[in-house]
Amino acid sequence: MTPAEQIRGLYAVTPQTEDSARLAAQVRAALEGGTRVVQYRDKSTDRALRRYQASALHALCCAHGAALIINDDVELAMEIDAHGVHLGREDGSIPTARTRMGPHKLIGATCYRLLENAQRALAEGADHIAFGSFFVSTVKPGAVRSTPTILTEAKRKFGVPVVAIGGITPENAPTLISAGADSVAVITALFGAPDITAAARQFNALFDKVKVPDETKPKAV
């Protein structure tokens, strides 16, 4: 699938845990709710655990026709043949990742709240871009806030998949979708829900319900 086909709807970002069985069950539930892309995010230094968990999630994603993206770690992504990698400002070189991983892997870039970051990331080889944080997040409570208008501007200017992240819930997601977000990255409101499958379905259903204005469409050239 192309990035435009894969990066749409709910983008599930995993919570960090040493309980591998529970993590796999949570991700399976999200996939059963229609999730098409999962990001494995673990900041621990336990390399063996991270490789074990990532491999298990990769198998689950493949079985459900979804993509597994590894946060911050090109080496791990290559070891398990993940579908892609996501890189932040201090997480390594996008050109190096593209050269090493090849033309067909997904590479996402965190652009915070600056279009200049997105333009540079795309020029260096990224194929989708993420902006945030949009709302108060328990994962990154001190993150600088973005406004939904940047999603509209980025979609119109670049025409690539645009991901919104940061404190997103089913209640506030429509604002971001209507502004142009192709996907919403969620941790707490998904994996902290009493019914993860139902929560995933609720998020994904929003993308069929919310009207996206014409101004988010790329400019004709």
N, C-alpha and C positions, 0 to 999 in steps of 0.2 A: 504494500500500500504506500501511496505517497504521503508526505507529511500532512498535506491538506486533508487527506482522507482519514489519517490516523489521529491527528491532534484535534479532536472535536469532542465536545461534551465534557463529562467528568474526567478529570485528570487526578487519579488517586495517588497521594504521597504517603508513604508508609510511616507509621510511628516507630520510634526506636524501642526495641525490646530484645531481651535475651531469650524470650520464650518463642522459639522458632515454630513450634506446632501451632501456637495461638496466632502468630503472625500469618502463617500460611492459611489458616482458617478464615482470618479476617479478609485477606486478599481474595480468597476464593469467593467469599460472600459478596465482595465488591464487584468481582467479575461477573457473578451471576446476576448482578443488578445492571449489567450492560456497560461496565467500565471498559474502555478501549485502550487506555494507556495507564500504566502504573510506574511510579518512580520509587525505586528503592533508595531510601534516605537513612543512613546510619553513620553517625559521626564517631563511633567507638574505634578503638585501636586494635580490637580483636579481629585480626585478618581472617583467621580460619572461620570464625562465626559469620563474618560478613560474606565470605565466599559461599558458605553452606546455605545461608538464607537466600542470597541472590540467585543461586542455582535452582533452589526449590521454587522461588517465585517465577523464574524464567520458564520453568516447565509448566507451571500453572497458566501463565500468560499465553504460552504457545498453544496449550490445549483449548484455550478460550478465544483464540484469534486476536489476542491483545498484544500490545508492545510493552516490553520492560525496558525502562530507562534507568540507568545508574546515576545517582547524584555524585558529582565531584570526582569520580574515580575512573579514568580511562583504562587503567590497567585491569581493574576488576571487570569492567564492561567487556574488554577483549578476552579475558580469561574464560568467561562463561558464554561468550558470543551473544551478549545482550543486544537488543534492537537499537540501543542508542545511549547517549550520555547527556547529562545536563551540567553546565558549567556556570559558576558564578564569577564574580570579579577576580577572586583570588584562587581560583580552582584549576588553573592551568591554561594552556594555550589552545584556543579554538583551531588555528591552522594546524597545529601539531596533531590534535585530536582527529581532524578531518583527514589528514595525510595517513595517519596510522589506522584509522577505522574504515576508511574507504568512502566512496561516494554514496553508498546506499544506506548507511546508518543514520539514524536520527541524531541531530545535535541541537540541543536547546541552549539558550543563553539567558541568564538573568540580566535584565536591563534597568532594573530599579524604576526610576521615573524619568529617564532621559532618552529621547529619540536618537541622540548621537551615539549612545551605547548600542542601540539596536542596529543602526546603520553600520557601525564598525563590526559588530558581531556577524552580521549577514555577509559583509564583504570578506570576512575571514573564514567563512564556511558554515556558519550556523544555518539551519533551515526553519527554525521556529524561535520565537522570542517571548519572554515572560516579563511582565511588569507588576509592581507591587511595592510595598504592601498597601492594600486598599482599606482594610479595616483592622481594628485591634486584634492581634493574634496572640494566643497563648504560647506559641512556639517562638515567635520573635516579637515580644511586646514593645520593644524600643525601636522597631523599624520605622524609617521615614515613610510618610504616607504619599501615595500617588492619588491622582484624581481620574475618574473614568474617561475624561476627554482624551487622555493619552492613548487609550485603546482605539478610539475613533481615528485619531491622527496616525497612529502606527498602521492600522489596517488600511487606511486610504493611501498612505505613502508607500508602504512596502508590499502589501498584498500577500503576505505569508501568514501562517497560523500564529495567532496571538493568544497567549495564556495570561490569565489574571490570577494573582495569588495574594493571600493574606487575610485571614479572618473571615473567609467566605462561608456563608450559610445559605440554605434554600431561600431564606427571606431576602437577603441582600444580593444574591447572585443575579436576579433579573436586571438590575441596574447595570451590571458589568456586561451582561450578554447583549443588552440593547445598545450599549456603547460600542460593541464590536468584538468582544471576546469570543474566540472560537472555542475556548476551553477554560474551565475554572479548576485550579489546583487546590485540593482540599485535604486536610489531615483530620483535624478534630471533629468537624461536623459530620464526617463520614465514619471514621473508625471509632469515634466516641459515641456514636448513635446506638440505641438499644437494638435496632435492626439494621445492620449494615446494608443488606441487600435492598431493603425498602428505601433507605437513604440514597443509595446509588441511583435507584430508579427515579426517585424524586428529582435529583439533580439533573439527570439526563433528560427527563421529560421537559424541563424548562427550555431546552434548546429547540424544541418543537413548538413551544407555546409563545415564547417572547419574540416580538417583531423586531427585526434589525433594520434600522433606517438606511436609506440609500447612501447617505453621506459616509458610511463606513466602507463603501465599495472602492476598490482601487481606481485612481484616475485613469482615463483613457490616454494612450500615448500614440 
